[in-house]
Every structure is written in structure tokens, then in C-alpha cells.
């Protein structure tokens, strides 16, 4: 069954020149396609909607500041088991726990600035795609 997922390359990935490397890893997966891709600086309102479940947590405000402080790449990726697959390709949030070969395992340095976001379920993907691509993508 083909799926769609949201992928964000966070400001640290953009600043470190990792866009091509990460996009290349996604493109090399057989049956996956990037169907929308934009470089944009995310506004606070979009990020507050996206991270609403984290309001009140100690990392919330630093996360919003980090994510809105510099450009990110916003993508739609489609394909078989793409939700699960991109999450596996990204690796765990903690780069020390992430396996070599995963994006975070190969390039991650700290938990908060962890290079990539990928939707964690079909339901999250549907909700997140509407936030970042309200006109459709």
C-alpha cells in the first residue's frame, strides 16, 4: 500500500550542507518518490501547530526558536511503507543510540538538533501534511 509522509530537514541539516546527502538516501530507496520539496523558513504559527503536544515541556520554546531561526527543507515522500521506512532511515532521536547507516547515526550530534523529522504514523502524516502543505502537495 502506497503512503505519503512529511519529512523535514531541520535547520542544522541545511546549515551543515546535508540536504543532498539526505535527499539522496531517500531517492535511492526503490519505490519511493519525493513529490514536493521546498526550502523555507518556518513561521512560529506553523511550528506551534505542529508541536502542539509539546506545549509546556522544557524543550518546547528552544525547539520553536531552533526550528524558526533558519531555513528548513519541507518534503512530501510517497511510496510503499514510507512512513515506517523514513523513520528507520532517520534513526532514533538520540544520535548516540542511532545505528551507523541511519541519518542520525551517521551525522547526528545532539538530541534537540537532530537533523530530520518524519511522521510517525499514517494519522500523523495526514495531519502534518495539512499543516505544511495546506493547499495540498
C-alpha positions in Angstrom: 0.0 0.0 0.0 1.4 3.4 -1.0 1.6 6.0 1.7 2.6 9.7 1.9 4.7 11.2 4.7 6.0 14.6 5.8 9.8 14.9 6.1 11.5 18.0 7.4 15.2 18.5 7.1 15.8 20.8 10.1 17.9 23.9 10.1 21.0 22.0 11.4 20.9 19.7 8.3 20.5 22.7 6.0 23.3 24.6 7.7 25.7 21.6 7.6 25.1 21.1 3.9 23.4 17.7 4.3 20.4 18.3 2.1 21.9 16.4 -0.9 23.1 13.5 1.2 19.7 13.0 3.0 17.6 13.6 -0.1 19.9 11.1 -2.0 19.3 8.5 0.7 15.5 8.9 0.3 15.7 8.9 -3.5 17.8 5.7 -3.6 15.0 3.7 -1.9 13.3 1.7 -4.6 9.6 2.7 -5.0 9.9 6.0 -3.0 9.4 9.4 -4.7 9.8 12.9 -3.4 6.6 14.6 -4.7 7.1 18.1 -3.2 10.1 19.8 -1.8 10.6 23.4 -0.6 13.3 25.3 1.2 11.6 27.7 3.6 12.0 29.4 7.0 9.1 28.1 9.1 6.9 30.6 10.9 6.0 30.3 14.6 2.3 29.7 14.0 3.0 26.6 11.8 5.5 25.3 14.3 3.2 25.9 17.2 0.5 23.8 15.4 3.0 21.1 14.5 4.5 20.8 18.0 1.2 21.5 20.0 1.5 18.3 22.0 4.8 19.5 23.5 3.5 22.8 24.9 4.7 23.3 28.5 7.6 20.9 28.2 11.1 22.4 29.0 12.3 21.8 25.4 9.3 23.4 23.7 10.4 27.1 23.4 14.1 26.2 22.5 12.7 23.8 19.8 10.4 26.5 18.3 13.3 29.0 18.3 15.6 26.5 16.7 13.1 25.5 14.0 12.1 29.1 13.2 15.6 30.5 13.2 16.9 29.3 9.9 15.6 27.6 6.7 14.4 24.0 6.7 13.6 21.7 3.8 9.9 20.6 3.8 9.1 17.4 1.7 6.4 15.0 0.8 7.7 11.5 0.2 5.4 8.8 -1.3 5.8 5.0 -1.6 5.4 1.6 -0.1 5.8 1.6 3.8 7.3 5.1 3.5 6.1 6.2 7.0 7.9 3.3 8.7 10.8 3.4 6.3 11.7 7.0 6.6 11.6 6.7 10.4 14.0 3.8 10.2 16.2 5.7 7.8 16.3 8.7 10.2 17.2 6.5 13.2 16.3 7.2 16.9 16.2 10.9 18.1 19.3 10.3 20.2 22.2 10.2 17.8 24.3 8.0 20.2 21.5 5.4 20.2 21.1 5.6 16.4 22.7 2.9 14.4 25.5 3.6 11.9 23.9 3.9 8.4 21.0 5.9 9.7 20.9 9.6 9.1 21.2 10.5 12.8 23.7 7.7 13.5 26.0 9.0 10.7 25.5 12.8 11.1 23.7 13.5 14.4 25.5 15.2 17.3 22.8 16.3 19.9 19.3 15.2 20.7 17.5 18.6 20.2 19.1 19.4 16.9 18.6 16.1 15.3 18.6 16.8 11.5 15.3 15.3 10.4 11.6 14.9 11.3 9.5 12.2 9.8 5.8 11.5 10.6 5.4 8.6 13.0 2.1 7.1 11.7 -0.4 7.4 8.8 -2.5 9.6 11.0 0.4 11.9 11.9 1.4 12.1 8.3 -2.1 13.2 7.2 -2.3 15.8 10.0 1.3 17.1 9.4 0.9 17.3 5.6 -2.1 19.6 6.0 -0.1 21.8 8.3 2.9 22.2 6.0 1.1 21.9 2.7 -2.4 23.4 3.4 -3.2 23.7 -0.3 -2.2 20.1 -1.0 1.0 18.7 -2.4 
